[in-house]
Amino acid sequence: MFSHNACVACPGGHFCQGEGLASASGICHAGYYCDMLSTRPDQKLCPPGFYCPKGTGSPVPCPVGKINPQSGKWDITDCKLCPAGYFCSGLGKTAPEGKCASGYYCPPGQASATPTSSRCPRGFYCHEGSVAPVACQKGTYQSEEGKESCDLCPAGFFCLPSNKSAAIQAPRLCPLGHFCPSGTTFGTENPCPRGTYGPKAGAADESDCEVCPAGMYCSSPGWSQPTGFCYQGYYCTRGAINPTPVRHRVDAGSFLLTGNDICPTGHFCPNGTSYPPVGDI
């Protein structure tokens, strides 16, 4: 009995050129692939999205998170990272599938529009297609993750990072002696004016500053309590800005008592006088 071996197809990754071959003619060239019955080493060009090392039987797809827009490539290094701000979720991609979703940011090589490791952190915002999170600006804040915008700092608070590298995560209470309308960027931005003081934290408007009380003066802006008592020889009804107020008004030869002033003739004014005692002028 004689045994007869049947002819077999040219193996993948090889080419068989001509008739009467006892073995494959050679290995497929890099950048090409040779499937069964290939007759040349460069018969089929490696398509975009794939790479074909020397001796490839079928194209190898670029991995998830990478792309290759060109044909005829032969090494995995020809598969480039998905560009920043975009995602490439499948195998064998030639271009990104879309932009990173709002509330997330996408460094190069992302496979999802919503990468769990790149959720926008507190104190930052991330628009669609963000490459990196952007810190909230002064006067705004964001205390939650995964947001595409920051909120305006509420009235009675200010929003300022503790240092240049820190993000604004939560508003801080407006300090004593000051008031903070919505969008205030730092605590001492709006001091209570002279002649007033701010005894309570969290003031939202200038009207929350209290007028300096009678018998006292408030000399500088941003005080949380009156500066002190009006000096002897003067009187301070309300809103005085110095301890020796002088504001005369003369009408038909008569000295009129109006507001804060020097003690008039016929009166005496000890320290902290709010109104001159009644006496003969």
C-alpha positions as CSV (number, residue, x, y, z in Angstrom):
1,M,0.0,0.0,0.0
2,F,1.2,3.4,-0.9
3,S,0.3,6.5,1.2
4,H,-0.7,9.7,-0.6
5,N,-0.5,13.1,1.1
6,A,-3.1,15.7,-0.1
7,C,-2.0,19.2,-1.1
8,V,-2.6,21.7,1.7
9,A,-3.4,25.5,1.6
10,C,-0.6,27.9,2.2
11,P,-0.4,28.5,5.9
12,G,-1.4,31.9,7.3
13,G,1.4,34.4,7.5
14,H,3.1,32.8,4.5
15,F,2.8,33.0,0.7
16,C,3.1,30.3,-1.9
17,Q,4.3,31.6,-5.2
18,G,4.1,29.3,-8.2
19,E,3.2,25.6,-8.8
20,G,4.8,22.4,-7.6
21,L,5.8,23.7,-4.2
22,A,6.8,21.4,-1.4
23,S,6.6,24.2,1.2
24,A,5.6,27.8,1.5
25,S,7.7,30.3,-0.5
26,G,8.3,32.6,2.4
27,I,6.9,34.9,5.2
28,C,4.5,37.8,4.6
29,H,6.1,41.2,4.7
30,A,5.6,43.6,7.6
31,G,2.7,46.0,7.0
32,Y,0.8,43.3,5.0
33,Y,-1.1,40.1,5.9
34,C,-1.2,36.8,4.1
35,D,-4.2,34.6,4.6
36,M,-4.7,31.1,3.0
37,L,-3.9,31.0,-0.7
38,S,-1.8,34.1,-0.7
39,T,0.7,34.1,-3.6
40,R,2.8,37.2,-2.7
41,P,4.4,38.6,0.4
42,D,2.7,41.9,-0.1
43,Q,-0.7,40.8,-1.4
44,K,-3.0,42.4,1.2
45,L,-2.1,45.8,2.8
46,C,-2.8,46.1,6.5
47,P,-5.9,48.2,6.9
48,P,-6.3,51.3,9.1
49,G,-7.2,50.5,12.7
50,F,-4.9,47.4,12.6
51,Y,-1.2,46.5,12.5
52,C,0.5,43.6,10.8
53,P,3.9,42.4,12.0
54,K,6.0,40.3,9.7
55,G,4.4,36.9,9.1
56,T,0.9,38.1,9.9
57,G,-2.0,35.8,8.9
58,S,-4.7,38.3,9.8
59,P,-4.6,41.9,10.8
60,V,-4.2,42.6,14.6
61,P,-6.7,45.3,15.9
62,C,-5.4,48.3,17.8
63,P,-6.4,47.8,21.5
64,V,-9.1,49.7,23.2
65,G,-8.2,53.4,23.9
66,K,-6.0,53.6,20.8
67,I,-6.4,54.5,17.1
68,N,-4.5,54.0,13.9
69,P,-5.8,56.1,10.9
70,Q,-3.2,54.8,8.5
71,S,-2.8,51.6,6.5
72,G,0.3,49.5,6.1
73,K,1.4,49.6,9.8
74,W,3.2,46.8,11.4
75,D,3.9,47.5,15.1
76,I,1.7,48.0,18.1
77,T,3.5,51.4,18.6
78,D,1.7,52.5,15.4
79,C,-1.5,52.4,17.4
80,K,-1.6,55.9,19.1
81,L,-3.4,56.9,22.3
82,C,-6.9,58.3,21.8
83,P,-6.4,62.1,21.8
84,A,-7.1,64.0,25.0
85,G,-10.7,65.1,25.4
86,Y,-12.0,62.2,23.4
87,F,-12.7,58.5,23.9
88,C,-12.1,55.3,21.8
89,S,-14.1,52.4,23.2
90,G,-13.7,49.5,20.7
91,L,-10.9,47.5,19.0
92,G,-9.5,48.5,15.6
93,K,-10.5,52.1,15.7
94,T,-9.2,54.6,13.1
95,A,-10.6,57.7,14.9
96,P,-12.2,58.8,18.2
97,E,-15.9,57.9,18.7
98,G,-16.7,61.2,20.3
99,K,-16.0,63.8,23.0
100,C,-15.6,63.1,26.7
101,A,-19.0,63.6,28.4
102,S,-19.6,66.8,30.5
103,G,-18.8,66.2,34.2
104,Y,-15.8,64.1,33.2
105,Y,-12.3,64.8,31.7
106,C,-10.4,62.6,29.4
107,P,-6.6,62.4,29.4
108,P,-5.1,60.6,26.3
109,G,-6.0,56.9,25.9
110,Q,-9.6,56.9,27.3
111,A,-11.9,54.1,26.4
112,S,-15.1,55.6,27.8
113,A,-16.9,58.9,27.6
114,T,-17.5,58.7,31.3
115,P,-14.2,57.2,32.8
116,T,-14.7,56.5,36.4
117,S,-11.2,57.5,37.3
118,S,-11.7,60.9,35.6
119,R,-14.9,62.1,37.2
120,C,-14.7,65.9,37.7
121,P,-13.7,66.5,41.3
122,R,-15.2,68.9,43.8
123,G,-14.1,72.4,43.4
124,F,-13.8,72.0,39.6
125,Y,-15.9,71.9,36.5
126,C,-15.6,69.9,33.3
127,H,-17.3,70.8,30.0
128,E,-17.9,68.3,27.2
129,G,-14.5,67.3,25.7
130,S,-12.5,68.5,28.7
131,V,-8.9,67.5,28.7
132,A,-8.5,68.3,32.4
133,P,-10.7,69.7,35.2
134,V,-10.9,73.5,35.5
135,A,-10.8,75.0,39.0
136,C,-13.8,77.1,40.0
137,Q,-13.1,80.8,39.7
138,K,-13.2,83.2,42.6
139,G,-16.7,84.0,43.6
140,T,-18.0,80.6,42.6
141,Y,-17.8,77.1,44.1
142,Q,-18.7,73.5,43.5
143,S,-19.1,71.1,46.4
144,E,-20.2,68.1,44.3
145,E,-18.4,65.8,41.8
146,G,-19.2,65.3,38.2
147,K,-20.4,68.8,37.4
148,E,-20.0,70.9,34.2
149,S,-20.2,74.3,35.9
150,C,-19.7,76.1,39.2
151,D,-22.3,77.8,41.3
152,L,-22.3,81.5,42.3
153,C,-21.2,82.0,45.9
154,P,-24.3,82.7,47.9
155,A,-25.0,85.9,49.8
156,G,-23.5,85.9,53.3
157,F,-20.5,83.9,52.2
158,F,-17.3,84.3,50.2
159,C,-15.6,81.8,47.9
160,L,-11.8,81.8,47.7
161,P,-9.4,78.9,47.6
162,S,-7.0,78.6,50.6
163,N,-4.0,78.7,48.3
164,K,-3.2,78.9,44.6
165,S,-3.3,75.1,44.1
166,A,-6.5,74.5,46.1
167,A,-10.0,74.4,44.6
168,I,-13.0,76.1,46.0
169,Q,-15.2,73.3,47.4
170,A,-17.5,75.1,49.8
171,P,-18.4,78.8,50.6
172,R,-17.1,80.3,53.8
173,L,-19.1,82.5,56.2
174,C,-18.6,86.2,55.8
175,P,-16.4,87.5,58.6
176,L,-17.4,90.1,61.3
177,G,-17.2,93.7,60.2
178,H,-18.0,92.9,56.6
179,F,-20.9,92.0,54.3
180,C,-20.9,89.6,51.4
181,P,-23.3,89.9,48.5
182,S,-23.6,86.8,46.2
183,G,-20.5,86.2,44.2
184,T,-18.1,87.7,46.8
185,T,-14.6,86.5,46.2
186,F,-12.8,87.2,49.5
187,G,-14.0,87.8,53.0
188,T,-12.7,91.4,53.4
189,E,-13.9,92.5,50.0
190,N,-16.8,94.6,51.4
191,P,-16.1,96.2,54.8
192,C,-18.8,97.9,56.8
193,P,-18.2,101.6,56.1
194,R,-16.9,104.2,58.7
195,G,-19.6,105.2,61.1
196,T,-20.9,101.6,61.2
197,Y,-19.8,98.2,62.5
198,G,-20.6,94.6,61.8
199,P,-21.2,92.6,65.0
200,K,-22.5,89.4,63.2
201,A,-20.9,87.0,60.8
202,G,-22.7,86.1,57.6
203,A,-23.9,89.6,56.7
204,A,-25.2,89.7,53.1
205,D,-25.8,93.4,52.5
206,E,-24.5,96.8,53.7
207,S,-27.8,97.3,55.4
208,D,-26.8,94.5,57.8
209,C,-24.0,96.8,59.1
210,E,-25.2,98.6,62.3
211,V,-24.9,102.4,62.8
212,C,-22.3,103.3,65.4
213,P,-24.4,103.7,68.6
214,A,-24.9,107.0,70.5
215,G,-21.9,108.1,72.6
216,M,-19.4,106.0,70.6
217,Y,-17.5,106.4,67.4
218,C,-16.5,103.9,64.6
219,S,-13.4,105.4,62.9
220,S,-12.4,102.7,60.3
221,P,-14.2,100.4,57.9
222,G,-14.5,96.7,58.7
223,W,-14.8,96.9,62.5
224,S,-16.8,94.3,64.3
225,Q,-17.5,96.7,67.3
226,P,-17.3,100.4,67.9
227,T,-13.8,101.9,68.2
228,G,-14.5,103.5,71.6
229,F,-16.3,106.3,73.5
230,C,-16.6,109.8,72.2
231,Y,-14.2,112.2,74.1
232,Q,-15.2,114.6,76.7
233,G,-16.2,118.0,75.4
234,Y,-18.0,116.4,72.4
235,Y,-21.2,114.5,71.9
236,C,-22.1,111.7,69.4
237,T,-25.7,110.9,68.7
238,R,-25.2,108.1,66.1
239,G,-22.9,107.2,63.3
240,A,-19.8,109.2,64.5
241,I,-16.6,108.4,62.7
242,N,-14.1,110.1,65.2
243,P,-14.1,110.8,69.0
244,T,-13.9,114.6,68.5
245,P,-16.6,115.4,65.9
246,V,-16.9,119.0,64.9
247,R,-19.8,120.0,62.7
248,H,-21.2,123.5,63.4
249,R,-24.4,124.9,62.0
250,V,-25.2,128.5,62.7
251,D,-28.7,129.9,62.1
252,A,-29.7,133.5,63.0
253,G,-27.0,133.6,65.6
254,S,-28.2,130.5,67.4
255,F,-26.1,127.3,67.6
256,L,-28.3,124.3,66.6
257,L,-27.7,120.8,68.0
258,T,-27.4,118.6,65.0
259,G,-25.9,115.1,65.0
260,N,-22.3,114.8,66.3
261,D,-20.5,117.9,67.4
262,I,-18.5,119.9,70.0
263,C,-20.3,120.4,73.2
264,P,-22.2,123.7,73.0
265,T,-22.0,126.6,75.3
266,G,-24.1,126.1,78.4
267,H,-23.6,122.3,78.4
268,F,-21.1,119.8,79.6
269,C,-20.2,116.5,77.9
270,P,-18.3,113.8,79.7
271,N,-16.8,110.8,77.8
272,G,-19.4,108.9,75.9
273,T,-22.0,111.7,75.7
274,S,-24.8,110.9,73.3
275,Y,-26.7,114.1,73.7
276,P,-25.6,117.2,75.6
277,P,-27.5,117.6,78.9
278,V,-30.2,120.3,78.9
279,G,-28.8,123.5,80.3
280,D,-28.7,127.2,79.9
281,I,-27.1,128.5,76.6
